Amino acid sequence: MKLYSWNLNGIRAAAGKGYRDWMQRTDADIVCLQETKAQPEQLEEDILRPDGYHSSWNSAQKKGYSGVATLSKTRPLEEKKGLGIEAFDHEGRVIESVFPEFTLLNIYFPNGRRDHSRVDYKLAFCDAVLKRCNHLREAGANIVICGDFNTAHKEIDLKYPKANKDTTGFLPRERAWIDNFIAHGYVDTFRQFNTEPDQYTWWTYRLNARERNIGWRIDYFFISSDFLPVLKDAFILAAVPGSDHCPLGIELAI
């Protein structure tokens, strides 16, 4: 089973810049999209319901903002949108999908903003996600969680860590939350297979950053540690165009 995650930074814009072609040729069992920035009624049919896929959309109340979508060849047993917390759920950031072997959380985590005005909100959201994941695990579920976490975990995960130590997305308390998440039994899948530097999933549109590979790794697939034996691969598709992020994926022996 192949699962992919991609922050499109606007699905309507990305559709004409590579997403539509990529979706047609990739043989994905599940595709999780973030920052779709669209209401379902604004989308063309082949984007809203790709042939062969069940689709679920969770859009923000504010138009042109946030939003996630989960596309799967197999219809989930159950679906839930949001965390059940109105302060977060009006921004359309979470879709939870239950499959026979695991529960999948597709999440677009908040950005703390340049002035740090949303860092507290972001970390409260992160804590709510951890609480939900732990609740699901306690109920017996294997967890797969993916999306744009808006945080680079370690110095290896961005090009210029020293210059960004006071930048949201690399603040000590943001990074500490990922430490805590891992300590609770969640595994960064990519680092199970690749421990090299210069592996990024996001590049600013400015200063030819992508061409120069000046980026950040802020998009992840995590799985619960007891589900690790079925993880066969994890990868970043840095060459795929269409967004300031690139797709990433995992392969599970299911």
N, C-alpha and C positions, 0 to 999 in steps of 0.2 A: 504494500500500500504506500503510495506516494502522496505526501501532503506538502502544500506550498503556502507561503505567506508573502504578502506584498502590500506595502503602503503605496497607493497610487497617486496620492496628492491630487485628487480630483479625477474620478473615473471617466468623466466626459472628455477631459483633456487628454488623459492617458490612452483613451480608445483610439485616437488618431496618431498616437506616437509610439505604438508598439504593443500595447496591452491586448488589443483585439486579436492581432496575429499570434501573439504568444499563447493566448488562451485557446485558440483554435488548434495549435500544433502540439501543445503540451499534453501529455497523457497523465493528467493529475486525477487522483481519486478524490481529493479535497483541495479546494483553493480558498484561503482566507484573505480577505481584502480589508485594508484599513484606509481611513481618510478618504472615503468615497465622495464626500461633499455633494451628495445628491439625494433627492427624494425619488422613490421608485417611479413615480409618474413622470419624472423628467428623463427617463432612460429609454433607449430603443430596446426593442424586444430581445434582440440577440445579446445585448449586454445584461438586461434584467434577468433573462432566463436562458442561459447558454444551452444549446442542444445537448441533451444527455445528462443534465445536472438539475438536482433540486436546489433552489436558491432561497436564502433567507437574508433579509435586509433589516438593519436597525439604523435608522437615520436620526440625526439630531433634530430637535425642534427648530433650531436656527438653520435656515437654509444656507447651503454652500459651506457647511462646517462639519467637521468630524465625520462620523458614520462608519459602519463596518458591514461586511457582507460575507456570508459563508456559502460556498457552492460545493455540493457533494454529489457524487454519482449514486450514492445510496442515501435514501431518505433517513434522517436521524429518527431514533425511537422517540426522542423528546427534544424540544427546543425551548430555550428561555432567553429573553432579551433583557439585558441589564443585570444589575446586582441586587435589585430590590431596594435601592436607595435613591430617592428622587433627586438629591443633590448631584448625583452622578448620572443617573439614567436619562435625564433630558438631553444629554449630549451624545447619545447613541454610540456608546463606546464598547459594548460587550454583546457577543452572542455565545451562548453556551449550547452545545449540541451533544446529545447522548447517542453514542454508537455502541454496539454490543461489547466491544473490547475495551473502550475507553470513553471518557468524557472530554470533549474538546472545548477550550475557551479561546475564542478569537477576540483579541483586545487591542484597542488603540488607547494607550495610556496618555494622560494629559502632558502637555509641555509646561515646564515651570515658568516660562517667559524670561526674556532678557533681564527684566528688572526684579526677577525672583518673586513676583507678586502672586504666582500660582504654585509655588513650590509646596506650600502647606497643603493646598488642595490636592496636588498630585500625590503627595505622600499619604494623605488620608485615603485616596482612591487605591493606592498600592496596598495599604493595610487591609482594605476591604476585599481586595482580590485574594490576598493571602488567606484571609479568614474563610472565604468561599472555597478556595482550593482545599484547605485543610478539612473543612466540613465534608466535602465530597469524598476525600480520601478516607475519612473516618467512616463514611457510609459504604466503603468498599470499592470505590471507583479508581481506576487508573486515570491519571491526568496527563493530557497534552495541552499545553498553553503556548500560544504563539501571538506574534504581532509586533507592533512598534512600541517598545518600552520607553522610548525617549530618554534612555540612560545608557551611557557606555560604562561597562562594569569596571574594567581595569585599564591601566595605562596602555597596554597592548591594543586596546580596542578603539583608540583614536590616534591620529597622526601627531598631534601636538598636545600631549597631556599637561605639560607644565604651563603652557600658555592658557589652558582652559580650566585650571583648577578652581576658578571662581565663576565658571559659566554653568548655567543650569544644563542638566544632562550629564554633568561630571562633578557635581558638588559632592563632598564627602558624605552627606546624609542621604543623598540619592543612591550613591554607590553602596552605602551601608545597607540600604533596604535590599538590594540584590544579594549581598552577603547573607542577610537574614533569611531571604527566600530560599537560597541554596541550603542553608543550615537546617531548614525545615524539611529537606528531603527532595528538592527539585534540582534537576540536572540540566546544565547548559549543553544541549546536544552537539552544537558545532564544535565546542572545545573537546569533545570526546574523540574527534577525528583530526582536528587541525589546531595546532598550537603556534602557528606562525604569525608574525606581525603583518600589518598592511592588509588585513582582511576586513573589509568594510561593507556596510549596507546602505549608507547615506552619505551624500556629498552635496555641499551647498552648490547652488547654481552659479555662484559668483567665482571669478578668478580661475576659470577652467579647472575647478577642483577635481572633478571626476577624471578628466584626462590626466591629471597629475597625481591621481589617487590620494588626495588629501581628504580623508573621510573619517567617519565614525561607524562603529558597529553598535547600532541601537535597536536592531530588529532581531528577535530570537525565537527559537523553539526550545521550550523547556518540557521535560517529562518528569513524572514522579519516579523516584529512584528504583522502586520495585518493578517498574515497567521497563527498565533499562535493558534487560535481556532481549527484547524484541527490536531494539534500535539497531538498524543495519547501516545507516549512513546519514550524514547531515552535511549540507553544502550551501554555498552562497553563489548565486548566478549573477556575478557582477557585470557581465557584458550585456545583459538584457536592458534595452532602452525603454523609455516610456514614463519615467518618473525620476525624482531626485533620490528615490530609494531604488533598490533592486530586489528581485524575488530571492527567497531562500527556501530551503526545503529539508525534509527528512524522509527516510524510507524505513518503514516498519515491516517486520516479518509477520504479517497478518494476512 
